[in-house]
């Protein structure tokens, strides 16, 4: 850990020009909105693929179970993303 502090002190004392990102709340909200749209599109695509696999399974019970599991996992993932978006929105709004 002391090596990390030493490197940080060397960087601070030298004329190293490290870019500093300017991320205000609006920039973060915009980035997260784009991320949520991408995740939503992927979730829709996964549910669509799972539904097609459910319909076109050829009567195989293993494929039906796999398709149901894929839909359930996708919905759980969407619920987690919605919860995360709610928490982040609350934190950024506070």
C-alpha positions in Angstrom: 0.0 0.0 0.0 2.9 2.4 0.7 4.1 1.9 -2.9 0.7 3.2 -4.1 1.0 6.3 -1.9 4.6 6.9 -3.1 3.4 6.7 -6.7 0.6 9.1 -6.0 3.0 11.6 -4.3 5.3 11.4 -7.3 2.5 12.1 -9.7 1.2 15.0 -7.5 4.6 16.6 -7.2 5.5 16.3 -10.9 4.1 18.1 -13.9 2.2 15.1 -15.1 -0.9 16.3 -16.9 -3.6 13.9 -16.0 -7.0 14.7 -17.6 -9.7 15.4 -15.0 -13.2 14.3 -16.2 -16.0 16.8 -15.6 -19.0 14.6 -14.6 -21.8 16.6 -13.2 -25.2 15.1 -12.3 -26.7 15.8 -15.8 -23.8 14.0 -17.5 -24.2 11.0 -15.2 -28.0 11.0 -15.7 -27.6 11.1 -19.5 -25.0 8.2 -19.5 -27.2 6.1 -17.2 -30.3 6.8 -19.4 -28.4 5.5 -22.4 -27.2 2.5 -20.4 -30.8 1.8 -19.3 -32.0 2.0 -22.9 -29.4 -0.5 -24.0 -30.2 -2.9 -21.1 -33.9 -2.6 -21.9 -33.4 -3.4 -25.6 -31.2 -6.4 -24.6 -33.9 -7.6 -22.2 -36.6 -7.3 -24.8 -34.4 -9.2 -27.3 -33.7 -12.0 -24.7 -37.4 -12.3 -23.9 -38.2 -12.5 -27.6 -35.6 -15.2 -28.2 -36.8 -17.2 -25.2 -40.4 -16.9 -26.3 -39.5 -18.1 -29.8 -37.6 -21.0 -28.2 -40.6 -21.8 -26.1 -42.9 -21.9 -29.1 -40.6 -23.7 -31.5 -39.3 -26.4 -29.1 -40.5 -29.5 -30.9 -42.2 -30.8 -27.8 -39.0 -31.3 -25.9 -39.7 -30.7 -22.2 -36.0 -29.8 -21.5 -36.2 -27.0 -24.1 -39.4 -25.7 -22.6 -37.9 -25.6 -19.2 -34.8 -23.8 -20.5 -36.9 -21.2 -22.3 -39.0 -20.6 -19.1 -35.8 -20.3 -17.1 -34.4 -17.8 -19.6 -37.6 -15.7 -19.4 -37.5 -15.8 -15.6 -33.8 -14.8 -15.4 -34.3 -12.0 -17.8 -37.3 -10.6 -15.8 -35.2 -10.9 -12.6 -32.4 -9.0 -14.3 -34.8 -6.3 -15.4 -36.2 -6.0 -11.9 -32.6 -5.6 -10.6 -31.9 -2.9 -13.2 -35.1 -1.0 -12.3 -34.2 -1.2 -8.6 -30.7 0.1 -9.4 -32.1 2.9 -11.5 -34.5 3.9 -8.7 -31.6 4.0 -6.1 -29.3 6.0 -8.4 -32.1 8.4 -9.3 -32.8 8.9 -5.6 -29.1 9.4 -4.8 -28.6 11.9 -7.7 -31.8 13.8 -6.7 -30.8 14.1 -3.1 
